[in-house]
Amino acid sequence: MDPSNILKIESLDEGWRDKDSVMLHACFQLLKDSIEKENLLSGHVDWDADEKHRLAKKEIENLYEWWVSYTEPEALNEKDYEQETQMLVRLVKVRWALWT
């Protein structure tokens, strides 16, 4: 397992980025790693325990699918930026369920 104080952000190269962009990529890298490397969705969490867990699993799946299909626009406009922000907010709302 990789050290927990190092995050390799696969979607970014070594070029310079504004921190708001790094935040988007870092947060969704954490989600991606939780699912792909730590088996979040098929591990020890009982996703059928109650409605809260069922809804969280569905939201996590939706966020993951959005991210893996996400293509960063060459020129970010206000609409795209707002969508990214909405997805970040949605991710933060289910962070309680990202333990493995």
Distance bins in CASP14 RR format, pairs under 12 A and 6 or more apart:
PFRMAT RR
TARGET T0000
AUTHOR 0000-0000-0000
RMODE 2
METHOD distances of the structure
MODEL  1
1 33 0 0 0 0 0 1 0 0 0 0 0
1 37 0 0 0 0 1 0 0 0 0 0 0
1 38 0 0 0 0 1 0 0 0 0 0 0
1 100 0 0 0 0 0 1 0 0 0 0 0
2 8 1 0 0 1 0 0 0 0 0 0 0
2 29 0 0 0 0 0 1 0 0 0 0 0
2 33 0 0 0 0 1 0 0 0 0 0 0
2 37 0 0 0 0 1 0 0 0 0 0 0
2 38 0 0 0 0 0 1 0 0 0 0 0
4 30 0 0 0 0 0 1 0 0 0 0 0
4 33 0 0 0 0 0 1 0 0 0 0 0
4 38 0 0 0 0 0 1 0 0 0 0 0
4 100 0 0 0 0 0 1 0 0 0 0 0
6 26 0 0 0 0 0 1 0 0 0 0 0
6 29 0 0 0 0 0 1 0 0 0 0 0
6 33 0 0 0 0 0 1 0 0 0 0 0
7 22 0 0 0 0 0 1 0 0 0 0 0
7 23 0 0 0 0 0 1 0 0 0 0 0
7 25 0 0 0 0 1 0 0 0 0 0 0
7 26 1 0 0 1 0 0 0 0 0 0 0
7 27 0 0 0 0 1 0 0 0 0 0 0
7 28 0 0 0 0 0 1 0 0 0 0 0
7 29 1 0 0 1 0 0 0 0 0 0 0
7 30 1 0 0 1 0 0 0 0 0 0 0
7 31 0 0 0 0 0 1 0 0 0 0 0
7 32 0 0 0 0 0 1 0 0 0 0 0
7 33 0 0 0 0 1 0 0 0 0 0 0
7 34 0 0 0 0 0 1 0 0 0 0 0
7 37 0 0 0 0 0 1 0 0 0 0 0
8 14 0 0 0 0 0 1 0 0 0 0 0
8 25 0 0 0 0 0 1 0 0 0 0 0
8 26 0 0 0 0 0 1 0 0 0 0 0
8 29 1 0 0 1 0 0 0 0 0 0 0
8 30 0 0 0 0 0 1 0 0 0 0 0
8 32 0 0 0 0 0 1 0 0 0 0 0
8 33 0 0 0 0 1 0 0 0 0 0 0
8 37 0 0 0 0 0 1 0 0 0 0 0
9 15 0 0 0 0 0 1 0 0 0 0 0
9 17 0 0 0 0 1 0 0 0 0 0 0
9 21 0 0 0 0 0 1 0 0 0 0 0
9 22 1 0 0 1 0 0 0 0 0 0 0
9 23 0 0 0 0 0 1 0 0 0 0 0
9 24 0 0 0 0 1 0 0 0 0 0 0
9 25 1 0 1 0 0 0 0 0 0 0 0
9 26 1 0 1 0 0 0 0 0 0 0 0
9 27 0 0 0 0 1 0 0 0 0 0 0
9 28 0 0 0 0 1 0 0 0 0 0 0
9 29 1 0 1 0 0 0 0 0 0 0 0
9 30 0 0 0 0 1 0 0 0 0 0 0
9 31 0 0 0 0 0 1 0 0 0 0 0
9 32 0 0 0 0 1 0 0 0 0 0 0
9 33 0 0 0 0 1 0 0 0 0 0 0
9 67 0 0 0 0 0 1 0 0 0 0 0
10 25 0 0 0 0 1 0 0 0 0 0 0
10 26 0 0 0 0 0 1 0 0 0 0 0
10 28 0 0 0 0 1 0 0 0 0 0 0
10 29 1 0 0 1 0 0 0 0 0 0 0
10 30 0 0 0 0 0 1 0 0 0 0 0
10 32 1 0 0 1 0 0 0 0 0 0 0
10 33 0 0 0 0 1 0 0 0 0 0 0
10 36 0 0 0 0 0 1 0 0 0 0 0
10 37 0 0 0 0 0 1 0 0 0 0 0
10 67 0 0 0 0 0 1 0 0 0 0 0
10 68 0 0 0 0 0 1 0 0 0 0 0
11 17 0 0 0 0 0 1 0 0 0 0 0
11 21 0 0 0 0 0 1 0 0 0 0 0
11 22 0 0 0 0 0 1 0 0 0 0 0
11 24 0 0 0 0 1 0 0 0 0 0 0
11 25 1 0 1 0 0 0 0 0 0 0 0
11 26 0 0 0 0 1 0 0 0 0 0 0
11 27 0 0 0 0 0 1 0 0 0 0 0
11 28 1 0 0 1 0 0 0 0 0 0 0
11 29 1 0 0 1 0 0 0 0 0 0 0
11 30 0 0 0 0 0 1 0 0 0 0 0
11 31 0 0 0 0 0 1 0 0 0 0 0
11 32 0 0 0 0 1 0 0 0 0 0 0
11 33 0 0 0 0 0 1 0 0 0 0 0
11 67 0 0 0 0 1 0 0 0 0 0 0
11 68 0 0 0 0 1 0 0 0 0 0 0
11 70 0 0 0 0 1 0 0 0 0 0 0
11 71 0 0 0 0 0 1 0 0 0 0 0
11 72 1 0 0 1 0 0 0 0 0 0 0
12 18 0 0 0 0 0 1 0 0 0 0 0
12 19 0 0 0 0 0 1 0 0 0 0 0
12 21 0 0 0 0 1 0 0 0 0 0 0
12 22 1 0 0 1 0 0 0 0 0 0 0
12 23 0 0 0 0 0 1 0 0 0 0 0
12 24 0 0 0 0 1 0 0 0 0 0 0
12 25 1 0 1 0 0 0 0 0 0 0 0
12 26 0 0 0 0 1 0 0 0 0 0 0
12 28 0 0 0 0 0 1 0 0 0 0 0
12 29 0 0 0 0 1 0 0 0 0 0 0
12 72 0 0 0 0 1 0 0 0 0 0 0
13 21 0 0 0 0 0 1 0 0 0 0 0
13 22 0 0 0 0 0 1 0 0 0 0 0
13 25 0 0 0 0 0 1 0 0 0 0 0
13 72 0 0 0 0 0 1 0 0 0 0 0
15 21 0 0 0 0 0 1 0 0 0 0 0
15 22 0 0 0 0 0 1 0 0 0 0 0
16 22 0 0 0 0 1 0 0 0 0 0 0
17 23 0 0 0 0 1 0 0 0 0 0 0
17 24 0 0 0 0 1 0 0 0 0 0 0
17 25 1 0 0 1 0 0 0 0 0 0 0
17 26 0 0 0 0 0 1 0 0 0 0 0
17 72 0 0 0 0 0 1 0 0 0 0 0
17 76 0 0 0 0 0 1 0 0 0 0 0
18 24 0 0 0 0 0 1 0 0 0 0 0
18 25 0 0 0 0 0 1 0 0 0 0 0
18 76 0 0 0 0 1 0 0 0 0 0 0
18 81 0 0 0 0 0 1 0 0 0 0 0
19 25 0 0 0 0 0 1 0 0 0 0 0
19 26 0 0 0 0 1 0 0 0 0 0 0
20 26 0 0 0 0 0 1 0 0 0 0 0
20 27 0 0 0 0 0 1 0 0 0 0 0
20 76 0 0 0 0 1 0 0 0 0 0 0
20 81 0 0 0 0 1 0 0 0 0 0 0
20 84 0 0 0 0 1 0 0 0 0 0 0
20 85 0 0 0 0 1 0 0 0 0 0 0
20 88 0 0 0 0 1 0 0 0 0 0 0
21 27 0 0 0 0 0 1 0 0 0 0 0
21 28 0 0 0 0 0 1 0 0 0 0 0
21 72 0 0 0 0 1 0 0 0 0 0 0
21 73 0 0 0 0 0 1 0 0 0 0 0
21 76 0 0 0 0 1 0 0 0 0 0 0
21 80 0 0 0 0 0 1 0 0 0 0 0
21 81 0 0 0 0 1 0 0 0 0 0 0
21 84 0 0 0 0 1 0 0 0 0 0 0
21 85 0 0 0 0 0 1 0 0 0 0 0
21 88 0 0 0 0 0 1 0 0 0 0 0
22 28 0 0 0 0 0 1 0 0 0 0 0
22 29 0 0 0 0 0 1 0 0 0 0 0
23 29 0 0 0 0 0 1 0 0 0 0 0
23 30 0 0 0 0 0 1 0 0 0 0 0
23 84 0 0 0 0 1 0 0 0 0 0 0
23 85 0 0 0 0 0 1 0 0 0 0 0
23 87 0 0 0 0 0 1 0 0 0 0 0
23 88 1 0 0 1 0 0 0 0 0 0 0
23 89 0 0 0 0 0 1 0 0 0 0 0
23 91 0 0 0 0 0 1 0 0 0 0 0
23 92 0 0 0 0 0 1 0 0 0 0 0
24 30 0 0 0 0 0 1 0 0 0 0 0
24 31 0 0 0 0 0 1 0 0 0 0 0
24 63 0 0 0 0 0 1 0 0 0 0 0
24 66 0 0 0 0 0 1 0 0 0 0 0
24 67 0 0 0 0 1 0 0 0 0 0 0
24 70 0 0 0 0 1 0 0 0 0 0 0
24 72 0 0 0 0 1 0 0 0 0 0 0
24 76 0 0 0 0 0 1 0 0 0 0 0
24 80 0 0 0 0 0 1 0 0 0 0 0
24 81 0 0 0 0 1 0 0 0 0 0 0
24 83 0 0 0 0 0 1 0 0 0 0 0
24 84 1 0 1 0 0 0 0 0 0 0 0
24 85 0 0 0 0 1 0 0 0 0 0 0
24 86 0 0 0 0 0 1 0 0 0 0 0
24 87 0 0 0 0 1 0 0 0 0 0 0
24 88 1 0 0 1 0 0 0 0 0 0 0
24 89 0 0 0 0 0 1 0 0 0 0 0
24 91 0 0 0 0 1 0 0 0 0 0 0
24 92 0 0 0 0 0 1 0 0 0 0 0
25 31 0 0 0 0 0 1 0 0 0 0 0
25 32 0 0 0 0 1 0 0 0 0 0 0
25 67 0 0 0 0 1 0 0 0 0 0 0
25 70 0 0 0 0 1 0 0 0 0 0 0
25 72 0 0 0 0 1 0 0 0 0 0 0
25 84 0 0 0 0 1 0 0 0 0 0 0
25 87 0 0 0 0 0 1 0 0 0 0 0
25 88 0 0 0 0 0 1 0 0 0 0 0
26 32 0 0 0 0 0 1 0 0 0 0 0
26 33 0 0 0 0 0 1 0 0 0 0 0
26 67 0 0 0 0 0 1 0 0 0 0 0
26 88 0 0 0 0 0 1 0 0 0 0 0
26 91 0 0 0 0 0 1 0 0 0 0 0
27 33 0 0 0 0 0 1 0 0 0 0 0
27 34 0 0 0 0 0 1 0 0 0 0 0
27 63 0 0 0 0 1 0 0 0 0 0 0
27 67 0 0 0 0 1 0 0 0 0 0 0
27 84 0 0 0 0 0 1 0 0 0 0 0
27 85 0 0 0 0 0 1 0 0 0 0 0
27 87 0 0 0 0 1 0 0 0 0 0 0
27 88 1 0 1 0 0 0 0 0 0 0 0
27 89 0 0 0 0 0 1 0 0 0 0 0
27 90 0 0 0 0 0 1 0 0 0 0 0
27 91 1 0 1 0 0 0 0 0 0 0 0
27 92 1 0 0 1 0 0 0 0 0 0 0
27 94 0 0 0 0 0 1 0 0 0 0 0
27 95 0 0 0 0 1 0 0 0 0 0 0
27 98 0 0 0 0 0 1 0 0 0 0 0
28 34 0 0 0 0 0 1 0 0 0 0 0
28 35 0 0 0 0 0 1 0 0 0 0 0
28 36 0 0 0 0 0 1 0 0 0 0 0
28 60 0 0 0 0 0 1 0 0 0 0 0
28 63 1 0 0 1 0 0 0 0 0 0 0
28 64 0 0 0 0 1 0 0 0 0 0 0
28 65 0 0 0 0 0 1 0 0 0 0 0
28 66 0 0 0 0 1 0 0 0 0 0 0
28 67 1 0 1 0 0 0 0 0 0 0 0
28 68 0 0 0 0 1 0 0 0 0 0 0
28 69 0 0 0 0 0 1 0 0 0 0 0
28 70 1 0 0 1 0 0 0 0 0 0 0
28 72 0 0 0 0 0 1 0 0 0 0 0
28 84 0 0 0 0 1 0 0 0 0 0 0
28 87 1 0 0 1 0 0 0 0 0 0 0
28 88 0 0 0 0 1 0 0 0 0 0 0
28 90 0 0 0 0 0 1 0 0 0 0 0
28 91 1 0 0 1 0 0 0 0 0 0 0
28 92 0 0 0 0 0 1 0 0 0 0 0
28 98 0 0 0 0 0 1 0 0 0 0 0
29 35 0 0 0 0 0 1 0 0 0 0 0
29 36 0 0 0 0 0 1 0 0 0 0 0
29 37 0 0 0 0 0 1 0 0 0 0 0
29 64 0 0 0 0 0 1 0 0 0 0 0
29 67 0 0 0 0 1 0 0 0 0 0 0
29 68 0 0 0 0 0 1 0 0 0 0 0
29 70 0 0 0 0 0 1 0 0 0 0 0
29 91 0 0 0 0 0 1 0 0 0 0 0
30 36 0 0 0 0 0 1 0 0 0 0 0
30 37 0 0 0 0 0 1 0 0 0 0 0
30 38 0 0 0 0 0 1 0 0 0 0 0
30 40 0 0 0 0 0 1 0 0 0 0 0
30 60 0 0 0 0 0 1 0 0 0 0 0
30 63 0 0 0 0 0 1 0 0 0 0 0
30 64 0 0 0 0 0 1 0 0 0 0 0
30 67 0 0 0 0 0 1 0 0 0 0 0
30 88 0 0 0 0 0 1 0 0 0 0 0
30 91 0 0 0 0 1 0 0 0 0 0 0
30 92 0 0 0 0 0 1 0 0 0 0 0
30 94 0 0 0 0 0 1 0 0 0 0 0
30 95 0 0 0 0 1 0 0 0 0 0 0
30 98 1 0 0 1 0 0 0 0 0 0 0
30 99 0 0 0 0 0 1 0 0 0 0 0
30 100 0 0 0 0 0 1 0 0 0 0 0
31 37 0 0 0 0 0 1 0 0 0 0 0
31 38 0 0 0 0 0 1 0 0 0 0 0
31 40 0 0 0 0 1 0 0 0 0 0 0
31 41 0 0 0 0 0 1 0 0 0 0 0
31 59 0 0 0 0 0 1 0 0 0 0 0
31 60 1 0 0 1 0 0 0 0 0 0 0
31 61 0 0 0 0 0 1 0 0 0 0 0
31 62 0 0 0 0 0 1 0 0 0 0 0
31 63 1 0 0 1 0 0 0 0 0 0 0
31 64 1 0 0 1 0 0 0 0 0 0 0
31 65 0 0 0 0 0 1 0 0 0 0 0
31 66 0 0 0 0 1 0 0 0 0 0 0
31 67 1 0 0 1 0 0 0 0 0 0 0
31 68 0 0 0 0 1 0 0 0 0 0 0
31 70 0 0 0 0 0 1 0 0 0 0 0
31 87 0 0 0 0 0 1 0 0 0 0 0
31 88 0 0 0 0 0 1 0 0 0 0 0
31 90 0 0 0 0 0 1 0 0 0 0 0
31 91 1 0 0 1 0 0 0 0 0 0 0
31 92 0 0 0 0 0 1 0 0 0 0 0
31 94 0 0 0 0 1 0 0 0 0 0 0
31 95 0 0 0 0 1 0 0 0 0 0 0
31 97 0 0 0 0 0 1 0 0 0 0 0
31 98 1 0 0 1 0 0 0 0 0 0 0
31 100 0 0 0 0 0 1 0 0 0 0 0
32 38 0 0 0 0 0 1 0 0 0 0 0
32 40 0 0 0 0 1 0 0 0 0 0 0
32 41 0 0 0 0 0 1 0 0 0 0 0
32 60 0 0 0 0 0 1 0 0 0 0 0
32 63 0 0 0 0 1 0 0 0 0 0 0
32 64 1 0 0 1 0 0 0 0 0 0 0
32 65 0 0 0 0 0 1 0 0 0 0 0
32 66 0 0 0 0 0 1 0 0 0 0 0
32 67 1 0 0 1 0 0 0 0 0 0 0
32 68 1 0 0 1 0 0 0 0 0 0 0
32 70 0 0 0 0 0 1 0 0 0 0 0
32 91 0 0 0 0 0 1 0 0 0 0 0
32 98 0 0 0 0 0 1 0 0 0 0 0
33 39 0 0 0 0 0 1 0 0 0 0 0
33 40 0 0 0 0 1 0 0 0 0 0 0
33 64 0 0 0 0 0 1 0 0 0 0 0
33 67 0 0 0 0 0 1 0 0 0 0 0
33 98 0 0 0 0 1 0 0 0 0 0 0
33 100 0 0 0 0 1 0 0 0 0 0 0
34 40 1 0 1 0 0 0 0 0 0 0 0
34 41 0 0 0 0 1 0 0 0 0 0 0
34 42 0 0 0 0 0 1 0 0 0 0 0
34 43 0 0 0 0 0 1 0 0 0 0 0
34 45 0 0 0 0 0 1 0 0 0 0 0
34 60 0 0 0 0 1 0 0 0 0 0 0
34 61 0 0 0 0 0 1 0 0 0 0 0
34 63 0 0 0 0 0 1 0 0 0 0 0
34 64 0 0 0 0 1 0 0 0 0 0 0
34 67 0 0 0 0 0 1 0 0 0 0 0
34 91 0 0 0 0 0 1 0 0 0 0 0
34 94 0 0 0 0 0 1 0 0 0 0 0
34 95 0 0 0 0 0 1 0 0 0 0 0
34 97 0 0 0 0 1 0 0 0 0 0 0
34 98 1 0 1 0 0 0 0 0 0 0 0
34 99 0 0 0 0 1 0 0 0 0 0 0
34 100 1 0 0 1 0 0 0 0 0 0 0
35 41 1 0 1 0 0 0 0 0 0 0 0
35 42 0 0 0 0 1 0 0 0 0 0 0
35 43 0 0 0 0 0 1 0 0 0 0 0
35 45 0 0 0 0 0 1 0 0 0 0 0
35 57 0 0 0 0 0 1 0 0 0 0 0
35 60 1 0 0 1 0 0 0 0 0 0 0
35 61 0 0 0 0 1 0 0 0 0 0 0
35 63 0 0 0 0 1 0 0 0 0 0 0
35 64 1 0 1 0 0 0 0 0 0 0 0
35 65 0 0 0 0 0 1 0 0 0 0 0
35 67 0 0 0 0 1 0 0 0 0 0 0
35 68 0 0 0 0 1 0 0 0 0 0 0
35 97 0 0 0 0 0 1 0 0 0 0 0
35 98 0 0 0 0 1 0 0 0 0 0 0
35 100 0 0 0 0 1 0 0 0 0 0 0
36 42 0 0 0 0 0 1 0 0 0 0 0
36 64 0 0 0 0 1 0 0 0 0 0 0
36 67 0 0 0 0 0 1 0 0 0 0 0
36 68 0 0 0 0 1 0 0 0 0 0 0
36 100 0 0 0 0 0 1 0 0 0 0 0
37 43 0 0 0 0 0 1 0 0 0 0 0
37 100 0 0 0 0 1 0 0 0 0 0 0
38 44 0 0 0 0 0 1 0 0 0 0 0
38 45 0 0 0 0 0 1 0 0 0 0 0
38 98 0 0 0 0 1 0 0 0 0 0 0
38 99 0 0 0 0 1 0 0 0 0 0 0
38 100 1 1 0 0 0 0 0 0 0 0 0
39 45 0 0 0 0 1 0 0 0 0 0 0
39 100 1 0 0 1 0 0 0 0 0 0 0
40 47 0 0 0 0 1 0 0 0 0 0 0
40 56 0 0 0 0 0 1 0 0 0 0 0
40 57 0 0 0 0 1 0 0 0 0 0 0
40 60 1 0 0 1 0 0 0 0 0 0 0
40 61 0 0 0 0 0 1 0 0 0 0 0
40 63 0 0 0 0 0 1 0 0 0 0 0
40 64 0 0 0 0 1 0 0 0 0 0 0
40 94 0 0 0 0 0 1 0 0 0 0 0
40 95 0 0 0 0 0 1 0 0 0 0 0
40 97 0 0 0 0 1 0 0 0 0 0 0
40 98 1 0 0 1 0 0 0 0 0 0 0
40 99 0 0 0 0 1 0 0 0 0 0 0
40 100 1 0 1 0 0 0 0 0 0 0 0
41 47 1 0 0 1 0 0 0 0 0 0 0
41 53 0 0 0 0 0 1 0 0 0 0 0
41 56 0 0 0 0 0 1 0 0 0 0 0
41 57 1 0 0 1 0 0 0 0 0 0 0
41 58 0 0 0 0 0 1 0 0 0 0 0
41 59 0 0 0 0 0 1 0 0 0 0 0
41 60 1 0 0 1 0 0 0 0 0 0 0
41 61 1 0 0 1 0 0 0 0 0 0 0
41 63 0 0 0 0 0 1 0 0 0 0 0
41 64 0 0 0 0 1 0 0 0 0 0 0
41 65 0 0 0 0 0 1 0 0 0 0 0
41 97 0 0 0 0 0 1 0 0 0 0 0
41 98 0 0 0 0 0 1 0 0 0 0 0
41 100 0 0 0 0 1 0 0 0 0 0 0
42 57 0 0 0 0 0 1 0 0 0 0 0
42 61 0 0 0 0 0 1 0 0 0 0 0
42 100 0 0 0 0 0 1 0 0 0 0 0
43 57 0 0 0 0 0 1 0 0 0 0 0
43 99 0 0 0 0 0 1 0 0 0 0 0
43 100 1 0 0 1 0 0 0 0 0 0 0
44 99 0 0 0 0 1 0 0 0 0 0 0
44 100 1 0 0 1 0 0 0 0 0 0 0
45 52 0 0 0 0 0 1 0 0 0 0 0
45 53 1 0 0 1 0 0 0 0 0 0 0
45 54 0 0 0 0 0 1 0 0 0 0 0
45 56 0 0 0 0 1 0 0 0 0 0 0
45 57 0 0 0 0 1 0 0 0 0 0 0
45 60 0 0 0 0 0 1 0 0 0 0 0
45 94 0 0 0 0 0 1 0 0 0 0 0
45 96 0 0 0 0 0 1 0 0 0 0 0
45 97 1 0 0 1 0 0 0 0 0 0 0
45 98 0 0 0 0 1 0 0 0 0 0 0
45 99 1 0 0 1 0 0 0 0 0 0 0
45 100 1 0 0 1 0 0 0 0 0 0 0
46 52 0 0 0 0 0 1 0 0 0 0 0
46 53 1 0 0 1 0 0 0 0 0 0 0
46 54 0 0 0 0 0 1 0 0 0 0 0
46 56 0 0 0 0 0 1 0 0 0 0 0
46 57 0 0 0 0 0 1 0 0 0 0 0
46 97 0 0 0 0 0 1 0 0 0 0 0
47 53 1 0 1 0 0 0 0 0 0 0 0
47 54 1 0 0 1 0 0 0 0 0 0 0
47 55 0 0 0 0 1 0 0 0 0 0 0
47 56 1 0 0 1 0 0 0 0 0 0 0
47 57 1 0 1 0 0 0 0 0 0 0 0
47 58 0 0 0 0 1 0 0 0 0 0 0
47 59 0 0 0 0 0 1 0 0 0 0 0
47 60 0 0 0 0 1 0 0 0 0 0 0
47 61 0 0 0 0 1 0 0 0 0 0 0
47 94 0 0 0 0 0 1 0 0 0 0 0
47 97 0 0 0 0 1 0 0 0 0 0 0
48 54 1 0 0 1 0 0 0 0 0 0 0
48 55 0 0 0 0 0 1 0 0 0 0 0
48 56 0 0 0 0 0 1 0 0 0 0 0
48 57 0 0 0 0 1 0 0 0 0 0 0
48 58 0 0 0 0 0 1 0 0 0 0 0
49 55 0 0 0 0 0 1 0 0 0 0 0
49 56 0 0 0 0 0 1 0 0 0 0 0
49 57 0 0 0 0 0 1 0 0 0 0 0
49 97 0 0 0 0 0 1 0 0 0 0 0
50 56 0 0 0 0 1 0 0 0 0 0 0
50 57 0 0 0 0 0 1 0 0 0 0 0
50 97 0 0 0 0 0 1 0 0 0 0 0
51 57 0 0 0 0 0 1 0 0 0 0 0
51 58 0 0 0 0 0 1 0 0 0 0 0
52 58 0 0 0 0 0 1 0 0 0 0 0
52 59 0 0 0 0 0 1 0 0 0 0 0
52 93 0 0 0 0 0 1 0 0 0 0 0
52 94 0 0 0 0 1 0 0 0 0 0 0
52 96 0 0 0 0 1 0 0 0 0 0 0
52 97 0 0 0 0 1 0 0 0 0 0 0
53 59 0 0 0 0 0 1 0 0 0 0 0
53 60 0 0 0 0 0 1 0 0 0 0 0
53 94 0 0 0 0 0 1 0 0 0 0 0
53 96 0 0 0 0 0 1 0 0 0 0 0
53 97 1 0 0 1 0 0 0 0 0 0 0
54 60 0 0 0 0 0 1 0 0 0 0 0
54 61 0 0 0 0 0 1 0 0 0 0 0
54 94 0 0 0 0 0 1 0 0 0 0 0
54 97 0 0 0 0 0 1 0 0 0 0 0
55 61 0 0 0 0 0 1 0 0 0 0 0
55 62 0 0 0 0 0 1 0 0 0 0 0
55 90 0 0 0 0 0 1 0 0 0 0 0
55 93 0 0 0 0 0 1 0 0 0 0 0
55 94 0 0 0 0 1 0 0 0 0 0 0
55 96 0 0 0 0 0 1 0 0 0 0 0
55 97 0 0 0 0 1 0 0 0 0 0 0
56 62 0 0 0 0 0 1 0 0 0 0 0
56 63 0 0 0 0 0 1 0 0 0 0 0
56 90 0 0 0 0 0 1 0 0 0 0 0
56 91 0 0 0 0 0 1 0 0 0 0 0
56 93 0 0 0 0 1 0 0 0 0 0 0
56 94 1 0 1 0 0 0 0 0 0 0 0
56 95 0 0 0 0 1 0 0 0 0 0 0
56 96 1 0 0 1 0 0 0 0 0 0 0
56 97 1 0 1 0 0 0 0 0 0 0 0
56 98 0 0 0 0 1 0 0 0 0 0 0
56 99 0 0 0 0 0 1 0 0 0 0 0
57 63 0 0 0 0 0 1 0 0 0 0 0
57 64 0 0 0 0 0 1 0 0 0 0 0
57 94 0 0 0 0 1 0 0 0 0 0 0
57 97 1 0 0 1 0 0 0 0 0 0 0
57 98 0 0 0 0 0 1 0 0 0 0 0
58 64 0 0 0 0 0 1 0 0 0 0 0
58 65 0 0 0 0 0 1 0 0 0 0 0
58 90 0 0 0 0 0 1 0 0 0 0 0
58 94 0 0 0 0 1 0 0 0 0 0 0
58 97 0 0 0 0 0 1 0 0 0 0 0
59 65 0 0 0 0 0 1 0 0 0 0 0
59 66 0 0 0 0 0 1 0 0 0 0 0
59 87 0 0 0 0 0 1 0 0 0 0 0
59 89 0 0 0 0 0 1 0 0 0 0 0
59 90 1 0 0 1 0 0 0 0 0 0 0
59 91 0 0 0 0 1 0 0 0 0 0 0
59 92 0 0 0 0 0 1 0 0 0 0 0
59 93 1 0 0 1 0 0 0 0 0 0 0
59 94 1 0 1 0 0 0 0 0 0 0 0
59 95 0 0 0 0 0 1 0 0 0 0 0
59 96 0 0 0 0 0 1 0 0 0 0 0
59 97 0 0 0 0 1 0 0 0 0 0 0
59 98 0 0 0 0 0 1 0 0 0 0 0
60 66 0 0 0 0 0 1 0 0 0 0 0
60 67 0 0 0 0 0 1 0 0 0 0 0
60 90 0 0 0 0 1 0 0 0 0 0 0
60 91 0 0 0 0 1 0 0 0 0 0 0
60 93 0 0 0 0 0 1 0 0 0 0 0
60 94 1 0 1 0 0 0 0 0 0 0 0
60 95 0 0 0 0 0 1 0 0 0 0 0
60 96 0 0 0 0 0 1 0 0 0 0 0
60 97 1 0 0 1 0 0 0 0 0 0 0
60 98 1 0 0 1 0 0 0 0 0 0 0
60 99 0 0 0 0 0 1 0 0 0 0 0
60 100 0 0 0 0 0 1 0 0 0 0 0
61 67 0 0 0 0 0 1 0 0 0 0 0
61 68 0 0 0 0 0 1 0 0 0 0 0
61 90 0 0 0 0 0 1 0 0 0 0 0
61 94 0 0 0 0 0 1 0 0 0 0 0
61 97 0 0 0 0 0 1 0 0 0 0 0
62 68 0 0 0 0 0 1 0 0 0 0 0
62 69 0 0 0 0 0 1 0 0 0 0 0
62 86 0 0 0 0 0 1 0 0 0 0 0
62 87 0 0 0 0 1 0 0 0 0 0 0
62 90 0 0 0 0 1 0 0 0 0 0 0
62 91 0 0 0 0 0 1 0 0 0 0 0
62 94 0 0 0 0 1 0 0 0 0 0 0
63 69 0 0 0 0 0 1 0 0 0 0 0
63 70 0 0 0 0 0 1 0 0 0 0 0
63 84 0 0 0 0 0 1 0 0 0 0 0
63 86 0 0 0 0 0 1 0 0 0 0 0
63 87 1 0 0 1 0 0 0 0 0 0 0
63 88 0 0 0 0 1 0 0 0 0 0 0
63 89 0 0 0 0 0 1 0 0 0 0 0
63 90 1 0 0 1 0 0 0 0 0 0 0
63 91 1 0 1 0 0 0 0 0 0 0 0
63 92 0 0 0 0 0 1 0 0 0 0 0
63 93 0 0 0 0 1 0 0 0 0 0 0
63 94 1 0 0 1 0 0 0 0 0 0 0
63 95 0 0 0 0 0 1 0 0 0 0 0
63 97 0 0 0 0 0 1 0 0 0 0 0
63 98 0 0 0 0 0 1 0 0 0 0 0
64 70 0 0 0 0 0 1 0 0 0 0 0
64 87 0 0 0 0 0 1 0 0 0 0 0
64 90 0 0 0 0 0 1 0 0 0 0 0
64 91 0 0 0 0 1 0 0 0 0 0 0
64 94 0 0 0 0 0 1 0 0 0 0 0
64 98 0 0 0 0 0 1 0 0 0 0 0
65 87 0 0 0 0 0 1 0 0 0 0 0
66 83 0 0 0 0 1 0 0 0 0 0 0
66 84 0 0 0 0 1 0 0 0 0 0 0
66 86 0 0 0 0 0 1 0 0 0 0 0
66 87 1 0 0 1 0 0 0 0 0 0 0
66 88 0 0 0 0 0 1 0 0 0 0 0
66 90 0 0 0 0 1 0 0 0 0 0 0
66 91 0 0 0 0 1 0 0 0 0 0 0
67 84 0 0 0 0 0 1 0 0 0 0 0
67 87 1 0 0 1 0 0 0 0 0 0 0
67 88 0 0 0 0 0 1 0 0 0 0 0
67 90 0 0 0 0 0 1 0 0 0 0 0
67 91 0 0 0 0 1 0 0 0 0 0 0
69 87 0 0 0 0 0 1 0 0 0 0 0
70 80 0 0 0 0 0 1 0 0 0 0 0
70 83 0 0 0 0 1 0 0 0 0 0 0
70 84 0 0 0 0 1 0 0 0 0 0 0
70 87 0 0 0 0 1 0 0 0 0 0 0
70 88 0 0 0 0 0 1 0 0 0 0 0
71 80 0 0 0 0 0 1 0 0 0 0 0
71 84 0 0 0 0 0 1 0 0 0 0 0
72 80 0 0 0 0 1 0 0 0 0 0 0
72 81 0 0 0 0 0 1 0 0 0 0 0
72 83 0 0 0 0 0 1 0 0 0 0 0
72 84 0 0 0 0 1 0 0 0 0 0 0
73 79 0 0 0 0 1 0 0 0 0 0 0
73 80 1 0 1 0 0 0 0 0 0 0 0
73 81 0 0 0 0 1 0 0 0 0 0 0
73 83 0 0 0 0 0 1 0 0 0 0 0
73 84 0 0 0 0 1 0 0 0 0 0 0
74 80 0 0 0 0 0 1 0 0 0 0 0
75 81 0 0 0 0 0 1 0 0 0 0 0
76 82 0 0 0 0 0 1 0 0 0 0 0
76 83 0 0 0 0 0 1 0 0 0 0 0
76 84 0 0 0 0 1 0 0 0 0 0 0
76 85 0 0 0 0 0 1 0 0 0 0 0
77 83 0 0 0 0 0 1 0 0 0 0 0
77 84 0 0 0 0 0 1 0 0 0 0 0
78 84 0 0 0 0 0 1 0 0 0 0 0
78 85 0 0 0 0 0 1 0 0 0 0 0
79 85 0 0 0 0 0 1 0 0 0 0 0
79 86 0 0 0 0 0 1 0 0 0 0 0
80 86 0 0 0 0 0 1 0 0 0 0 0
80 87 0 0 0 0 0 1 0 0 0 0 0
81 87 0 0 0 0 0 1 0 0 0 0 0
81 88 0 0 0 0 0 1 0 0 0 0 0
82 88 0 0 0 0 0 1 0 0 0 0 0
82 89 0 0 0 0 0 1 0 0 0 0 0
83 89 0 0 0 0 0 1 0 0 0 0 0
83 90 0 0 0 0 0 1 0 0 0 0 0
84 90 0 0 0 0 0 1 0 0 0 0 0
84 91 0 0 0 0 0 1 0 0 0 0 0
85 91 0 0 0 0 0 1 0 0 0 0 0
85 92 0 0 0 0 0 1 0 0 0 0 0
86 92 0 0 0 0 0 1 0 0 0 0 0
86 93 0 0 0 0 0 1 0 0 0 0 0
87 93 0 0 0 0 0 1 0 0 0 0 0
87 94 0 0 0 0 0 1 0 0 0 0 0
88 94 0 0 0 0 0 1 0 0 0 0 0
88 95 0 0 0 0 0 1 0 0 0 0 0
89 95 0 0 0 0 0 1 0 0 0 0 0
91 97 0 0 0 0 0 1 0 0 0 0 0
91 98 0 0 0 0 1 0 0 0 0 0 0
92 98 0 0 0 0 0 1 0 0 0 0 0
END
